[in-house]
Amino acid sequence: MTKLAILSDIHANLPALEAVTEDLEPFDVDQVIVTGDTINFGPFTQQVVERVVENEWAVIRGNGELFLLDHGTPRAPQEWNDPVEFPIPPWLNRQLDHQRKALIATWPDTLTLRFSDAPPVYVVHGTPQSAWDSLYPTLTDKEIADLLAGVQENTVVAGHTHLPLDRRSGKWHLLNPGSVGVPLDGQFTASYMLLDGDERGWRPTFRRVAFDYEPLFREFERLGFIEECGIIGQLIVEVFRTARPQFGFLRWRELNYSNQPLNQALLAEYFDKCQWWEYSNIAYHVNL
């Protein structure tokens, strides 16, 4: 039997990663797989990359890594050039040295795992088409079939949604370990998955691990994260404080104040009038 640990969406949250690393030690796994977004908007970017590299884990890129690698290149969408609306790409680039950026540039976008005693596993961050798309738990079988068209492997491991998933859909067994660094289901615990495989297939065990948030918030303050990243920085810190998605603010602004730039008055009005779930994907309406 092969035993794996699947981690996703660490988001440069070192306290969460350390707690998960300690928790998985007794399980004697054969390999650890990280399904993207090792980095993104957490404050311990360099430290988390170094930890993953030192442990010799198998890692793919997610949208967080694309923020880093595509910023300032012709690959970047035009809107990334707005530092107010998209402060994370330039901020990320200031967090890592050239050596680490060059290493991340070599990480693949997908992996196919092939073990002698278990079926192959296809690993992707979002969907085969894009690291920005999601295999949400709420998708229909038809929607999943469209997104996974061409994927031959029957077991698919993804990340990006930050929501644990164990679902059968058509010929596929869909798995998502949830997020190590940024839980979005209202549970203030890191989420990861153990995966046991043999000739019968793969069987997941989901783990939730408590970690200390205070070092995270102290590091945000030390880095001057909100001062550098503005409204987006405030939303990000609120995501960590609530374990809920908060970027529905941007959709609310688009619907109600599309001609106004980001500003504190709009953010205050949103938090005063709206609940986070009103403008978030229904997949996150869990543990209410």
Helices and strands as residue ranges (DSSP letters): E 2-7, H 14-24, G 25-27, E 31-34, H 45-54, E 58-59, H 63-70, G 78-81, H 88-95, H 98-104, E 110-113, E 121-124, H 141-147, E 155-157, E 164-169, E 172-177, E 189-198, E 201-210, H 214-223, H 225-242, H 248-256, H 264-273, G 276-279, G 282-284
